Amino acid sequence: MPLTPDAGILPSKFNGVYFVMFNGAERVLCLADYAALQDLGARHNMTEDFLAVFHAFRPEIEKRASAKFDAGERDANGNVVLTGADLNF
């Protein structure tokens, strides 16, 4: 079942951008890795501002988080973490 997005985010210069999605009533914490966002921005000739990159590509990032969740790929805490391999588009 695809996750549904929530508007809230929590940027962290050390980790990346945390965002919440929902699997029905279950809240799923997701993380778009800081370095992966910087690399994504560089590939698209954008600023290295990781938060601006997240906002520019948020629908695709959420789609990839949902696909990773559906594949059962969660960390030990049940979170979905998107790294460079996940954001290589």
C-alpha positions as CSV (number, residue, x, y, z in Angstrom):
1,M,0.0,0.0,0.0
2,P,1.6,3.3,-1.0
3,L,2.3,5.8,1.8
4,T,0.5,9.1,1.9
5,P,2.4,12.3,2.6
6,D,2.2,14.8,5.4
7,A,3.1,18.4,5.0
8,G,5.5,18.6,7.9
9,I,9.3,18.4,7.7
10,L,12.3,18.7,10.0
11,P,15.5,19.8,8.4
12,S,18.8,18.7,10.0
13,K,22.1,19.9,8.6
14,F,23.7,16.8,10.2
15,N,21.3,14.2,8.8
16,G,19.1,15.6,6.0
17,V,15.4,16.2,5.9
18,Y,13.0,14.1,8.1
19,F,9.5,13.9,6.9
20,V,6.4,11.9,7.9
21,M,4.2,9.7,5.7
22,F,1.3,7.6,6.7
23,N,0.5,3.9,6.1
24,G,-3.2,4.2,7.0
25,A,-3.1,5.4,10.6
26,E,0.5,4.3,11.1
27,R,3.0,7.2,11.1
28,V,6.2,6.4,9.2
29,L,9.3,8.6,9.8
30,C,11.4,9.0,6.6
31,L,14.8,10.6,6.1
32,A,16.3,12.0,2.9
33,D,20.0,11.9,3.6
34,Y,21.9,15.2,3.6
35,A,24.7,14.1,1.3
36,A,22.2,12.4,-1.1
37,L,20.2,15.7,-1.3
38,Q,23.4,17.7,-2.0
39,D,24.4,15.2,-4.7
40,L,20.9,15.3,-6.3
41,G,21.1,19.1,-6.4
42,A,24.5,19.0,-8.1
43,R,23.3,16.5,-10.7
44,H,20.5,18.9,-11.6
45,N,22.7,22.0,-11.5
46,M,20.9,23.4,-8.5
47,T,22.0,25.0,-5.3
48,E,23.7,22.8,-2.8
49,D,21.1,24.0,-0.3
50,F,19.7,20.6,0.8
51,L,16.4,22.0,1.9
52,A,15.8,23.7,-1.5
53,V,16.6,20.5,-3.3
54,F,14.2,18.6,-1.0
55,H,11.4,21.0,-1.8
56,A,12.1,20.9,-5.6
57,F,12.0,17.1,-5.7
58,R,9.6,16.3,-2.8
59,P,7.0,14.4,-4.9
60,E,9.7,12.1,-6.3
61,I,11.4,11.7,-3.0
62,E,8.1,10.8,-1.3
63,K,7.4,8.3,-4.2
64,R,10.7,6.6,-3.6
65,A,10.2,6.5,0.2
66,S,6.8,4.8,-0.4
67,A,8.4,2.3,-2.8
68,K,11.1,1.5,-0.3
69,F,8.5,1.1,2.5
70,D,6.4,-1.2,0.3
71,A,9.6,-3.3,-0.3
72,G,10.0,-3.7,3.4
73,E,13.2,-1.7,3.5
74,R,13.1,0.0,7.0
75,D,15.9,0.6,9.5
76,A,16.1,-1.0,12.9
77,N,13.7,1.7,14.2
78,G,11.2,1.2,11.5
79,N,12.1,4.3,9.6
80,V,12.6,4.7,5.8
81,V,16.1,6.1,5.0
82,L,16.8,7.4,1.5
83,T,20.5,7.5,0.6
84,G,22.4,8.3,-2.5
85,A,21.4,5.1,-4.3
86,D,17.7,5.9,-3.6
87,L,17.9,9.5,-4.9
88,N,20.0,8.8,-8.0
89,F,17.8,10.4,-10.6
